[in-house]
Amino acid sequence: MSITGTLIVQMIVFAILVWFTMKFVWPPITSALDERAKKIAEGLSAADKAKLELATANKKVEQQLSSARDDAAKRLADAERLALQMIEEAKGKAAEEGAKIVAAARAEAEQEATKAREQLRDQVAVLAVKGAEAILKREVNAGVHAELLSRLKTEL
């Protein structure tokens, strides 16, 4: 065989190989590549969509956290205001109770002082009678001189 014949046979075999490859091998490869490219594009699209959803979710979470912080701050301020109000009320009640106790103590002290004065007056009257008795060297009748003793008490 000559080189030309071999070359022609090789060209025919190559042409058959190209035709067979184009007809039976190439379409499944291209379809697989197209399908893979489509899946990659869908994956990238889904990733972009997920990024957008994540950003939206993050914004929503930040808003909710911000509102929760604001709500917590409001509640804390309300609690502090209520605590201050309760403290002020307790101080007012304590001052009121203190004033009542002081007033009661003053009244009791006044009563005790009055009672002590009365006792002192009685004792002074008895001492005056005894002194007068000693001076007069005779017994003075307290019943007879009650008016005189009562005037003496009021003067003291």
Secondary structure, 3 states (H helix, E strand, C coil): CCHHHHHHHHHHHHHHHHHHHHHHHHHHHHHHHHHHHHHHHHHHHHHHHHHHHHHHHHHHHHHHHHHHHHHHHHHHHHHHHHHHHHHHHHHHHHHHHHHHHHHHHHHHHHHHHHHHHHHHHHHHHHHHHHHHHHHHCCCCCCCCCHHHHHHHHHHC
